[in-house]
């Protein structure tokens, strides 16, 4: 499982890089030729993580308790193992899907009218697309860009994500994610610089896609999620409040073997949180975060094994 962070404290929270880019390259090679065989390796890899990364196993169990209630020890362990397997499937599918247009995945899109309406409302302004470490998040923008015609093609598309080009694994991903060609990556390795770039991109009329469920450093905003309070990164919601750009939530969920659903407008359609929407800036930021959390919880309850969170988010 691959997640990077800006410092040792964040790495301790969200996890470290396992096995390096060679394992990623091997799995992509296998997945492009025999996806079912790649899944076979995922099952065995999940056994290793289940046994050797007890912190992730415990966090998965605690999270699934919130969704499914208390379960017996065996059922709880089995569900956590399936959670790890599903995450492995998603990582492999993501690598194959982003490697080129001939990936062979079927994608069902729901709610395209929400995206069209948000883009029309934006006019010459920018637009915010929010998602999470859920399903196949990185595939959302390439999938949407290919179906939005001139609405998106005339706008610069920016994807906010961790990208440290000094790391061999990150360089490998940058080379192989051919479906993201032409999109500008705003790296969160420097949170302050990323924030400035996000605001500038929105004011220039760009589309900015970002995940808003995982805080690294800096200001946070508290929201209710699955019966407890969590702290989300304030940055995405501050950007929405400062610029007034239309905000739409998009989730790309695995529906089966080589089949995904791209769900647009989750949580009640698109919204604005600029000055004209009422309230102080702090109130608008909090409202944006609450709306986002409500949509995320909706997706979690539908597809609990597809949220790639193996840290106790409720512990602070």
VOPA-331526 format. One record per residue (C-alpha): residue number from 1; residue in one letter; x, y, z. Coordinates in Angstrom, 2 decimals, m for minus. Layout:
// residues N
num / residu / x / y / z
NUM / A / X / Y / Z
...
This chain:
// residues 316
num / residu / x / y / z
1 / X / 0.00 / 0.00 / 0.00
2 / X / 1.44 / 3.34 / m1.05
3 / X / 0.92 / 6.64 / 0.71
4 / X / 3.49 / 9.42 / 1.14
5 / X / 3.64 / 12.25 / 3.65
6 / X / 5.56 / 15.44 / 4.22
7 / X / 7.37 / 14.52 / 7.42
8 / X / 7.97 / 11.64 / 9.77
9 / X / 4.92 / 12.50 / 11.86
10 / X / 2.60 / 12.33 / 8.87
11 / X / 4.31 / 9.17 / 7.61
12 / X / 3.66 / 7.57 / 10.98
13 / X / 0.01 / 8.53 / 10.69
14 / X / m0.81 / 7.50 / 7.12
15 / X / 1.70 / 4.77 / 6.42
16 / X / 4.97 / 4.19 / 4.65
17 / X / 5.93 / 3.02 / 1.17
18 / X / 6.24 / m0.76 / 0.97
19 / X / 8.39 / m2.72 / m1.52
20 / X / 9.21 / 0.23 / m3.82
21 / X / 8.56 / 0.95 / m7.45
22 / X / 9.81 / m2.42 / m8.72
23 / X / 6.84 / m4.14 / m7.10
24 / X / 4.55 / m1.50 / m8.63
25 / X / 6.12 / m2.06 / m12.04
26 / X / 5.75 / m5.83 / m11.75
27 / X / 2.08 / m5.60 / m10.74
28 / X / 1.32 / m3.18 / m13.58
29 / X / 3.02 / m5.50 / m16.08
30 / X / 0.95 / m8.43 / m14.81
31 / X / m2.26 / m6.42 / m14.56
32 / X / m2.12 / m5.20 / m18.14
33 / X / m1.68 / m8.77 / m19.40
34 / X / m3.74 / m10.86 / m16.97
35 / X / m5.67 / m8.78 / m14.45
36 / X / m7.07 / m11.88 / m12.72
37 / X / m3.51 / m13.05 / m12.00
38 / X / m2.72 / m9.66 / m10.49
39 / X / m5.72 / m10.10 / m8.20
40 / X / m4.33 / m13.46 / m7.13
41 / X / m1.13 / m11.74 / m6.00
42 / X / m3.21 / m9.09 / m4.22
43 / X / m4.88 / m11.77 / m2.07
44 / X / m1.49 / m13.04 / m0.91
45 / X / m0.12 / m9.54 / m0.45
46 / X / m3.11 / m8.74 / 1.76
47 / X / m2.22 / m11.72 / 3.95
48 / X / 1.19 / m10.18 / 4.55
49 / X / m0.29 / m6.78 / 5.46
50 / X / m2.92 / m8.36 / 7.68
51 / X / m0.30 / m10.24 / 9.67
52 / X / 2.65 / m7.83 / 9.59
53 / X / 0.95 / m4.42 / 9.86
54 / X / m1.23 / m4.81 / 12.97
55 / X / m1.87 / m1.08 / 13.25
56 / X / m3.62 / m1.06 / 9.87
57 / X / m5.58 / m4.18 / 10.82
58 / X / m6.81 / m2.65 / 14.07
59 / X / m7.71 / 0.64 / 12.42
60 / X / m9.64 / m1.18 / 9.72
61 / X / m11.56 / m3.16 / 12.34
62 / X / m12.41 / m0.03 / 14.33
63 / X / m13.57 / 1.80 / 11.20
64 / X / m15.75 / m1.09 / 10.04
65 / X / m17.25 / m1.33 / 13.52
66 / X / m18.62 / 2.16 / 12.94
67 / X / m20.24 / 1.07 / 9.68
68 / X / m21.34 / m2.48 / 10.47
69 / X / m21.53 / m2.52 / 14.25
70 / X / m19.74 / m4.84 / 16.63
71 / X / m18.93 / m8.27 / 15.22
72 / X / m17.31 / m11.43 / 16.45
73 / X / m13.52 / m11.75 / 16.31
74 / X / m13.48 / m14.00 / 13.25
75 / X / m15.97 / m11.89 / 11.29
76 / X / m14.13 / m8.70 / 12.27
77 / X / m10.81 / m10.15 / 11.09
78 / X / m12.30 / m11.43 / 7.84
79 / X / m13.87 / m8.06 / 7.07
80 / X / m10.56 / m6.27 / 7.69
81 / X / m8.76 / m8.72 / 5.43
82 / X / m11.35 / m8.13 / 2.69
83 / X / m10.87 / m4.39 / 3.24
84 / X / m7.15 / m4.82 / 2.47
85 / X / m7.87 / m7.02 / m0.53
86 / X / m10.31 / m4.47 / m1.94
87 / X / m7.77 / m1.69 / m1.48
88 / X / m5.22 / m3.81 / m3.36
89 / X / m7.71 / m4.35 / m6.19
90 / X / m8.29 / m0.60 / m6.39
91 / X / m4.57 / 0.15 / m6.53
92 / X / m4.03 / m2.39 / m9.29
93 / X / m7.09 / m1.25 / m11.25
94 / X / m5.93 / 2.36 / m10.90
95 / X / m2.49 / 1.58 / m12.30
96 / X / m3.93 / m0.31 / m15.28
97 / X / m6.70 / 2.21 / m15.95
98 / X / m4.36 / 5.21 / m15.93
99 / X / m1.67 / 3.50 / m18.01
100 / X / m3.46 / 4.09 / m21.32
101 / X / m6.81 / 4.31 / m23.15
102 / X / m6.88 / 0.60 / m24.01
103 / X / m7.35 / m0.48 / m20.40
104 / X / m10.51 / m2.53 / m21.05
105 / X / m12.55 / m1.17 / m18.10
106 / X / m16.23 / m0.35 / m18.45
107 / X / m17.22 / 2.91 / m16.74
108 / X / m20.82 / 3.90 / m16.00
109 / X / m21.25 / 7.63 / m15.40
110 / X / m24.14 / 8.96 / m13.31
111 / X / m24.92 / 12.63 / m12.77
112 / X / m23.13 / 14.19 / m15.73
113 / X / m25.82 / 16.85 / m15.77
114 / X / m24.53 / 18.04 / m12.39
115 / X / m21.06 / 18.56 / m13.81
116 / X / m22.42 / 20.36 / m16.86
117 / X / m24.56 / 22.61 / m14.64
118 / X / m21.62 / 23.43 / m12.38
119 / X / m19.39 / 24.22 / m15.36
120 / X / m22.07 / 26.43 / m16.90
121 / X / m22.60 / 28.25 / m13.59
122 / X / m18.85 / 28.80 / m13.24
123 / X / m18.66 / 30.73 / m16.49
124 / X / m15.11 / 32.05 / m16.74
125 / X / m14.46 / 31.16 / m13.11
126 / X / m12.92 / 27.92 / m11.90
127 / X / m14.57 / 24.80 / m10.57
128 / X / m13.70 / 22.52 / m7.64
129 / X / m14.09 / 18.74 / m7.94
130 / X / m13.87 / 17.03 / m4.55
131 / X / m13.30 / 13.35 / m3.91
132 / X / m11.59 / 11.17 / m1.29
133 / X / m9.16 / 8.28 / m0.86
134 / X / m12.11 / 6.23 / m2.01
135 / X / m12.52 / 3.88 / m4.92
136 / X / m10.36 / 4.84 / m7.90
137 / X / m10.10 / 8.56 / m7.14
138 / X / m7.24 / 9.39 / m9.54
139 / X / m9.24 / 8.07 / m12.49
140 / X / m12.09 / 10.55 / m11.98
141 / X / m10.63 / 13.53 / m13.85
142 / X / m9.38 / 11.58 / m16.90
143 / X / m12.74 / 9.79 / m17.14
144 / X / m14.73 / 13.01 / m16.90
145 / X / m12.49 / 15.01 / m19.22
146 / X / m13.10 / 12.48 / m21.98
147 / X / m16.88 / 12.91 / m21.77
148 / X / m17.27 / 16.63 / m21.14
149 / X / m16.43 / 17.82 / m24.64
150 / X / m15.39 / 21.45 / m24.82
151 / X / m16.75 / 22.17 / m21.34
152 / X / m13.65 / 20.71 / m19.72
153 / X / m11.27 / 20.63 / m22.66
154 / X / m11.30 / 24.41 / m22.79
155 / X / m10.28 / 24.58 / m19.12
156 / X / m6.93 / 23.74 / m17.60
157 / X / m7.31 / 20.68 / m15.37
158 / X / m5.30 / 20.51 / m12.14
159 / X / m5.02 / 17.49 / m9.88
160 / X / m3.93 / 18.02 / m6.28
161 / X / m1.92 / 15.08 / m4.96
162 / X / 1.34 / 14.12 / m3.29
163 / X / 4.13 / 13.98 / m5.87
164 / X / 7.76 / 13.95 / m4.80
165 / X / 9.81 / 13.58 / m7.98
166 / X / 12.86 / 12.80 / m5.86
167 / X / 11.29 / 9.45 / m5.03
168 / X / 11.71 / 6.55 / m7.50
169 / X / 8.16 / 5.27 / m6.94
170 / X / 6.68 / 8.71 / m7.63
171 / X / 8.72 / 9.01 / m10.82
172 / X / 7.44 / 5.61 / m11.91
173 / X / 3.82 / 6.66 / m11.34
174 / X / 4.37 / 9.94 / m13.21
175 / X / 5.71 / 8.01 / m16.23
176 / X / 2.98 / 5.38 / m16.33
177 / X / m0.13 / 7.50 / m15.65
178 / X / m0.53 / 8.34 / m19.33
179 / X / m4.26 / 9.10 / m18.99
180 / X / m3.30 / 12.14 / m16.88
181 / X / m1.14 / 13.60 / m19.63
182 / X / m1.90 / 17.27 / m20.09
183 / X / m3.17 / 17.69 / m16.54
184 / X / m1.13 / 19.78 / m14.15
185 / X / m0.27 / 18.16 / m10.82
186 / X / m0.28 / 20.47 / m7.81
187 / X / 1.88 / 18.63 / m5.31
188 / X / 1.06 / 18.79 / m1.60
189 / X / 4.69 / 18.31 / m0.60
190 / X / 4.61 / 22.02 / 0.25
191 / X / 1.15 / 22.74 / 1.67
192 / X / 1.45 / 26.53 / 1.58
193 / X / 2.67 / 26.62 / m2.02
194 / X / m0.06 / 24.15 / m3.01
195 / X / m2.72 / 26.41 / m1.49
196 / X / m1.48 / 29.41 / m3.45
197 / X / m1.47 / 27.40 / m6.69
198 / X / m5.00 / 26.11 / m6.06
199 / X / m6.40 / 29.61 / m5.58
200 / X / m4.53 / 30.89 / m8.65
201 / X / m5.79 / 27.98 / m10.78
202 / X / m9.41 / 28.59 / m9.76
203 / X / m9.19 / 32.34 / m10.38
204 / X / m7.76 / 31.58 / m13.83
205 / X / m10.83 / 29.47 / m14.65
206 / X / m9.26 / 26.06 / m14.15
207 / X / m10.80 / 22.87 / m12.80
208 / X / m9.12 / 21.66 / m9.61
209 / X / m9.66 / 18.08 / m8.45
210 / X / m8.62 / 17.18 / m4.90
211 / X / m9.23 / 14.70 / m2.12
212 / X / m10.49 / 16.27 / 1.09
213 / X / m10.64 / 13.38 / 3.55
214 / X / m7.05 / 13.27 / 4.80
215 / X / m5.23 / 15.99 / 6.67
216 / X / m1.46 / 16.33 / 6.49
217 / X / m0.42 / 19.58 / 8.12
218 / X / m2.01 / 22.95 / 8.76
219 / X / m5.51 / 24.11 / 9.62
220 / X / m8.34 / 21.62 / 9.95
221 / X / m12.10 / 21.78 / 10.29
222 / X / m14.08 / 19.42 / 12.51
223 / X / m17.08 / 17.54 / 11.13
224 / X / m19.29 / 14.62 / 12.14
225 / X / m18.59 / 11.35 / 10.33
226 / X / m19.96 / 7.90 / 11.16
227 / X / m21.08 / 8.93 / 14.62
228 / X / m17.86 / 10.66 / 15.70
229 / X / m15.90 / 13.84 / 15.10
230 / X / m13.03 / 13.93 / 12.62
231 / X / m10.69 / 16.68 / 11.47
232 / X / m10.60 / 17.33 / 7.72
233 / X / m8.07 / 19.52 / 5.93
234 / X / m9.45 / 23.04 / 5.73
235 / X / m7.63 / 23.88 / 2.47
236 / X / m10.19 / 22.57 / m0.07
237 / X / m13.06 / 24.26 / 1.73
238 / X / m11.18 / 27.53 / 2.24
239 / X / m10.47 / 27.57 / m1.51
240 / X / m14.17 / 27.12 / m2.23
241 / X / m15.12 / 29.91 / 0.20
242 / X / m12.47 / 32.36 / m1.03
243 / X / m13.13 / 31.95 / m4.75
244 / X / m16.85 / 31.15 / m4.78
245 / X / m16.13 / 28.46 / m7.39
246 / X / m18.85 / 25.82 / m7.87
247 / X / m18.09 / 22.64 / m5.93
248 / X / m19.12 / 19.16 / m7.04
249 / X / m18.25 / 15.85 / m5.35
250 / X / m17.26 / 12.92 / m7.58
251 / X / m16.54 / 9.30 / m6.59
252 / X / m15.30 / 6.51 / m8.85
253 / X / m16.38 / 3.19 / m7.30
254 / X / m15.57 / m0.37 / m8.21
255 / X / m18.75 / m2.23 / m9.24
256 / X / m17.17 / m5.52 / m10.28
257 / X / m14.49 / m7.07 / m12.45
258 / X / m13.33 / m4.36 / m14.90
259 / X / m16.42 / m2.27 / m14.13
260 / X / m16.59 / 1.11 / m12.36
261 / X / m19.23 / 3.69 / m11.63
262 / X / m18.36 / 7.40 / m11.75
263 / X / m20.90 / 9.09 / m9.47
264 / X / m21.15 / 12.87 / m9.89
265 / X / m22.87 / 15.33 / m7.58
266 / X / m22.84 / 13.05 / m4.53
267 / X / m24.37 / 14.72 / m1.47
268 / X / m27.04 / 16.80 / m3.21
269 / X / m25.51 / 18.17 / m6.40
270 / X / m23.17 / 21.10 / m6.91
271 / X / m22.97 / 24.08 / m4.55
272 / X / m21.25 / 27.42 / m4.03
273 / X / m19.70 / 28.68 / m0.80
274 / X / m18.63 / 32.19 / m1.81
275 / X / m19.67 / 35.44 / m0.15
276 / X / m23.04 / 35.38 / m1.90
277 / X / m24.02 / 32.12 / m0.21
278 / X / m24.39 / 33.80 / 3.19
279 / X / m22.47 / 33.72 / 6.46
280 / X / m18.93 / 34.58 / 7.44
281 / X / m15.97 / 32.92 / 5.75
282 / X / m15.54 / 30.56 / 8.72
283 / X / m19.22 / 29.60 / 8.55
284 / X / m19.00 / 28.95 / 4.83
285 / X / m15.89 / 26.81 / 5.28
286 / X / m17.63 / 24.77 / 7.97
287 / X / m20.75 / 24.39 / 5.82
288 / X / m18.68 / 23.18 / 2.87
289 / X / m16.90 / 20.65 / 5.07
290 / X / m20.19 / 19.37 / 6.53
291 / X / m21.73 / 18.95 / 3.08
292 / X / m18.64 / 17.09 / 1.89
293 / X / m18.64 / 14.81 / 4.96
294 / X / m22.32 / 13.99 / 4.42
295 / X / m21.60 / 12.90 / 0.85
296 / X / m18.55 / 10.91 / 1.93
297 / X / m20.56 / 9.10 / 4.60
298 / X / m23.20 / 8.29 / 2.01
299 / X / m20.57 / 6.62 / m0.16
300 / X / m18.90 / 4.86 / 2.77
301 / X / m22.18 / 3.25 / 3.80
302 / X / m22.75 / 2.03 / 0.25
303 / X / m19.19 / 0.77 / m0.33
304 / X / m17.45 / 0.52 / 3.06
305 / X / m14.53 / m1.58 / 1.81
306 / X / m13.56 / 1.02 / m0.80
307 / X / m12.45 / 3.75 / 1.60
308 / X / m8.66 / 3.44 / 1.71
309 / X / m8.24 / 4.57 / 5.31
310 / X / m6.16 / 2.36 / 7.59
311 / X / m5.62 / 4.89 / 10.36
312 / X / m7.96 / 5.70 / 13.26
313 / X / m9.17 / 9.02 / 11.95
314 / X / m11.35 / 9.51 / 15.02
315 / X / m8.38 / 9.38 / 17.36
316 / X / m7.26 / 12.83 / 16.22
